[in-house]
Amino acid sequence: MKKKERSASGKRDRLLGIVTASPAAILLCIFTVYPVIYLIYRSLFSGSLISAEKEFVGIDNYREIFLDETFHKVLVNTIIYTVLFVGLTMVLAIIIAVWLNSSHQKKLNNMVEACIFTPHVISMVSVSIVFLWLMEPDTGFFNMVLTSLGLDKFAFLSSPSTAMLSLVLVMVWKSVGYYVLLVMAALQTVPASIYEAAELDNASKSRTFFKITLPMISPTILFTCVVASIASFRIFDAVNVMTQGGPVDSTNTLVYYIYAYAFRYGNPGVACAAGVVLLVLVCVMTYVQFGVSRNKVHYQ
Amino acid sequence: MQTYDRDIIINKIVRVLNVLLKAIVIVIFIFPFYWMVVTSVKDLAEALQFPPTLIPASLHWENYTHVFEVVPITQYFRNSVIVSVTVLVLQYLIIVPAAYSLSRHKYRGKKLFFGLVLLGQMIPQQITFLPVYFMFSKVKLLNTLLPLILPFISNPFGIFMLRQYFMQIPQEVIEAAKLDDASNMKIMFRVMMPMAKPALVTIGLLSFISTWNNYFWPLIMTSSESLRTLPVGVAALKSSETLQMWNIIMAGNVVLVLPILIVYIIASKKIRNSFTYSGIK
């Protein structure tokens, strides 16, 4: 219901709304919408990074990556990394969060939380360099400790069979504190009355955990897992600083592959085609995320 | 009586174990930083020595002057500060009006704009970087700091978060201000902004930390050394003439870590709350 005398101020209101929104809207169009469209468009052309000349090649770039054995390996690596990283991080985060939540040493707990979270605010470059040094095969601290204990040296990042695991461990070390905080926030939402009831029933601690805590926080955990997976697809910094995808492509992941194709091999068409694959992965996972978050609301 | 005693003893043991375990966890997360600092003040021989020394035999602060000599780290530092601060300041000019518009105005295309904001949050840098690289290369701006600034000032997460905050402010408060003949500007600065202060601080902290730490974007957008930011410059240390000189590399690394670490030590709780908020929004 619009009143006549109001329509003048309504018009002004509309205009002001559009004017204040437009700078952000224009920037988002330039730096998000247009790049996504151009990425898809550019994936249909060949050409090089330096010259503007390009030739329409249809789906040739896609054919190239899907026939490329390295690309298969890259996809498998990305999935292995995601599963290992998300699984390990979430299990550790739940254990630590429940543990901290159940012990009443407030000051100490706060200190533990602060310390675990520190790596999350530190640049991935710094973390990668420090761990590169700690994991150095000959003079690194970890292997010095292992040899002084009379154990064999561990290859860490220098062997194809252990590089991926080492990479995952570094990333878990960096990120677990963040997920501990998220799980702790979820734990706060479980009503205390339920625990009191369980206590009255003399339920054991493990029973309380598996029958009450876990089901109550599982929607949040599921949501967090999906978000963490999307973040995992994008791993690049640690790979570029620590391994450059090696040894023998054992840590070559999707974004590194895109980067290498564009800036090492100077073939942006193929890089864009691989970028479209990443786009599809992110879209699918975001769709899952929305589904899961609807569930989350439903449970609450 | 006896079981009571036993309970006390068990409780004590559990407490001691708890403290011990927590101490171990703290060490696991702090030791790498300690190792970085300690290595940065050792001489090369001691840095590579077996068994490693946990406390350096002598302090070699000249590693820091050395790292300033081998790479233009002052330049990197300056670039990092310029980029992080410019993004921090400019984004408020863009996102505050945008969020206000989304929460308080009615117009056609608002839903579309909100969709844009959600899309902006969903699409990562790793998807947009090549087209944006081509774009800046076409307008010949790749040899400036603009590619490191412009794409980040329309921070979609910031718009989203501020909108939620603005929407929580009761309409009556604004109506009351309007009755007092307050202008839109006045309502914005005197009513809305103070009430959204926690959100503004959170957005600022998260934006500064992520811009300062960003490695991927400046790595792609900058080719000349004079435009590099600290993460790119420090990462390059390990492949340049300082190869295997871990003490020098660690000195550079300390320069990169220190500003954020100081901010974190000052505002640890606030920063943790900000990240938690952004994770469960």
Interface residues (C-beta under 8 A of the other chain):
Chain A: G10 D13 R14 L15 L16 G17 I18 T20 A21 P23 A24 A25 L27 L28 C29 I30 F31 T32 V33 Y34 P35 V36 Y38 L39 R42 A52 I96 S103 Q105 L108 N109 N110 M111 V112 E113 A114 C115 I116 F117 T118 P119 H120 V121 I122 S123 M124 V125 S126 V127 S128 I129 V130 F131 L132 W133 L134 E136 T139 F141 M144 S148 W173 G177 Y178 L181 L182 A185 A186 T220 T224 V227 R234 F236 D237 N240 V241 V255 I258 Y259 A262 F263 P268 A271 C272 G275 L278 L279 V282 T286
Chain B: R15 N18 V19 K22 V25 I26 I28 F29 I30 P32 F33 W35 M36 T39 A47 L48 F50 P51 P52 L93 I94 I95 P97 A98 Y100 S101 L102 R104 H105 K106 Y107 R108 G109 K110 F113 L116 V117 L119 G120 M122 I123 P124 Q126 I127 T128 L130 P131 V132 Y133 F134 M135 K138 L150 P151 I153 S154 P156 I159 N184 I209 W212 N213 Y215 F216 L219 I220 L230 P231 V234 A235 L237 K238 W246 I249 M250 N253 L256 V257 I260 L261 V263 Y264 S268 K269 I271 R272 F275 T276 G279 I280
